[in-house]
Amino acid sequence: MSDTPDLATEDKFPLIPESGMDPREFAKNNAAATTTGFISQSTSSGTTSSIPAPVKIITNPGSLLQITFPEQGDISYDITPNMPLTLSLAGGTAGILQRLTVILHQPADGGMAVTLPSAHYKDGTKPDVSLKSGATTIISYLTDDGGKTIYGGI
């Protein structure tokens, strides 16, 4: 038996590790529901608490959009472009691990190209953003040094 993890994929989309779900299925199941994410955060006493991760919904952002890591914790940006879009990243706090998740929805007509921000991506290649009508692409970014080093991937 191999020690290599089974990276089950469907159409080259890796499963979301936390739930084992295809990201497209996750997006489909949650698109119509109220978006509320929860993170577990350790407090100084060693206990954990659930804190809602904020979601910023942005429709028609124009051609340039700077998205910002929070001062601490996680944040998600739910973006539906109205024209070709270039994303950039900013912010972050040194010494605190932060995650920024980008949920990109193609509009009904599709075809809106999205240029992803500079980051360290797996194999040095930025993930493809689907141009298909109604498609959803989910990409997460991590930093723990105030945004000096950013890792990105699906």
Backbone torsions as a table, in degrees:
resi	resn	phi	psi	omega
1	MET	NA	139.1	-176.8
2	SER	-86.0	147.5	174.9
3	ASP	-84.0	-4.6	-179.8
4	THR	-71.3	128.8	179.8
5	PRO	-66.2	148.8	177.8
6	ASP	-79.7	107.6	179.9
7	LEU	-95.8	76.8	-178.6
8	ALA	-61.7	131.6	179.4
9	THR	-133.9	156.6	173.4
10	GLU	-133.7	117.8	-177.5
11	ASP	54.6	40.1	175.7
12	LYS	68.9	16.7	175.9
13	PHE	-102.1	113.7	177.4
14	PRO	-68.3	151.9	179.2
15	LEU	-71.2	150.4	176.1
16	ILE	-69.3	119.9	-173.4
17	PRO	-60.7	-34.6	-176.5
18	GLU	-66.6	-33.3	-174.4
19	SER	-120.7	-11.9	-177.0
20	GLY	70.7	19.7	-175.2
21	MET	-105.1	145.3	173.6
22	ASP	-63.8	133.4	-177.7
23	PRO	-59.3	-31.7	178.3
24	ARG	-67.9	-38.9	178.5
25	GLU	-67.1	-42.0	177.6
26	PHE	-58.1	-48.6	-179.1
27	ALA	-62.7	-42.2	180.0
28	LYS	-61.4	-44.3	-178.1
29	ASN	-69.7	-26.1	-173.8
30	ASN	-108.9	-4.5	-175.9
31	ALA	-64.1	-38.5	-177.3
32	ALA	-88.9	-13.5	-177.2
33	ALA	-86.2	161.3	173.8
34	THR	-63.6	131.9	-176.0
35	THR	-88.8	114.8	174.5
36	THR	-142.4	121.3	177.5
37	GLY	-108.0	155.7	177.7
38	PHE	-129.4	140.6	173.7
39	ILE	-120.6	152.3	174.2
40	SER	-97.6	128.8	-177.0
41	GLN	-127.9	130.4	179.5
42	SER	-79.9	135.6	177.4
43	THR	-97.5	172.7	-177.1
44	SER	-62.7	-22.8	179.8
45	SER	-86.8	-0.8	178.2
46	GLY	89.2	-0.5	177.4
47	THR	-86.5	166.4	177.6
48	THR	-117.2	152.8	176.5
49	SER	-138.9	153.6	177.1
50	SER	-96.0	125.4	-179.0
51	ILE	-121.8	128.8	179.2
52	PRO	-63.9	132.9	174.5
53	ALA	-85.3	123.4	-176.8
54	PRO	-65.2	146.7	176.1
55	VAL	-122.6	122.8	176.0
56	LYS	-101.9	120.5	-179.6
57	ILE	-96.2	123.7	-176.9
58	ILE	-127.9	116.1	174.9
59	THR	-113.5	145.5	-180.0
60	ASN	53.9	58.9	-176.3
61	PRO	-76.6	-6.5	-175.4
62	GLY	87.0	-157.1	-173.2
63	SER	-93.9	-18.6	179.8
64	LEU	-130.7	135.3	178.8
65	LEU	-144.3	121.3	174.4
66	GLN	-96.6	123.5	178.2
67	ILE	-109.0	144.3	-167.9
68	THR	-121.6	132.6	171.2
69	PHE	-64.0	146.0	176.4
70	PRO	-73.5	168.3	176.9
71	GLU	-64.1	-31.7	174.1
72	GLN	-156.4	155.6	177.8
73	GLY	83.7	-156.2	-174.4
74	ASP	-115.6	158.3	174.2
75	ILE	-149.9	150.6	175.7
76	SER	-124.9	143.6	174.2
77	TYR	-117.0	121.1	178.6
78	ASP	-103.7	106.5	-168.1
79	ILE	-119.4	131.3	171.5
80	THR	-121.5	104.8	-177.6
81	PRO	-73.5	153.2	177.4
82	ASN	-112.9	-2.2	177.7
83	MET	-161.3	168.5	177.1
84	PRO	-51.7	137.6	-168.6
85	LEU	-128.3	138.0	172.6
86	THR	-113.9	123.8	179.7
87	LEU	-99.4	146.1	170.7
88	SER	-134.9	156.3	-178.6
89	LEU	-113.3	148.3	177.4
90	ALA	-149.4	167.3	172.5
91	GLY	83.9	-167.8	-176.8
92	GLY	112.1	159.3	-179.4
93	THR	-125.3	126.2	179.8
94	ALA	-61.9	138.0	176.9
95	GLY	87.7	-1.1	179.8
96	ILE	-127.4	125.5	177.3
97	LEU	-73.2	127.0	-179.2
98	GLN	-129.7	145.4	177.4
99	ARG	-122.9	135.3	175.5
100	LEU	-122.5	122.7	-179.4
101	THR	-110.6	131.8	178.2
102	VAL	-109.6	124.2	176.6
103	ILE	-112.6	108.1	-176.9
104	LEU	-102.0	122.5	178.0
105	HIS	-109.5	128.6	172.5
106	GLN	-77.5	139.3	177.0
107	PRO	-68.5	176.3	-176.8
108	ALA	-55.3	-35.0	179.2
109	ASP	-81.7	-19.2	-179.2
110	GLY	65.6	-169.2	173.8
111	GLY	79.8	8.0	-179.7
112	MET	-86.9	106.3	179.5
113	ALA	-68.7	140.2	177.8
114	VAL	-125.9	122.7	175.9
115	THR	-92.0	119.3	-177.4
116	LEU	-79.0	155.7	-178.4
117	PRO	-71.8	164.2	175.5
118	SER	-67.3	134.6	178.5
119	ALA	-168.6	171.3	173.3
120	HIS	-87.1	105.9	179.5
121	TYR	-101.9	156.4	177.5
122	LYS	-54.6	133.0	-179.3
123	ASP	58.5	15.3	177.5
124	GLY	72.2	13.4	-176.6
125	THR	-116.9	128.3	176.3
126	LYS	-65.0	140.8	176.7
127	PRO	-64.0	153.8	175.9
128	ASP	-78.6	136.9	173.5
129	VAL	-100.7	122.1	-177.7
130	SER	-62.1	139.7	176.5
131	LEU	-102.5	-1.0	-176.6
132	LYS	-66.1	140.3	178.3
133	SER	-51.7	126.3	177.3
134	GLY	75.1	1.0	-177.5
135	ALA	-70.3	154.8	177.1
136	THR	-124.9	133.0	175.3
137	THR	-121.4	131.0	-178.8
138	ILE	-118.4	125.6	-179.3
139	ILE	-133.4	135.3	178.6
140	SER	-111.0	147.7	177.3
141	TYR	-127.0	140.2	179.9
142	LEU	-126.3	144.8	171.0
143	THR	-149.2	149.9	173.5
144	ASP	-134.9	10.1	-178.3
145	ASP	-129.1	36.6	176.8
146	GLY	72.9	22.4	177.8
147	GLY	89.5	2.7	177.2
148	LYS	-67.8	-39.2	177.1
149	THR	-122.5	122.0	-178.6
150	ILE	-125.0	130.9	177.1
151	TYR	-108.1	136.6	-178.6
152	GLY	-133.7	150.3	176.8
153	GLY	178.8	170.1	179.7
154	ILE	-79.3	NA	NA
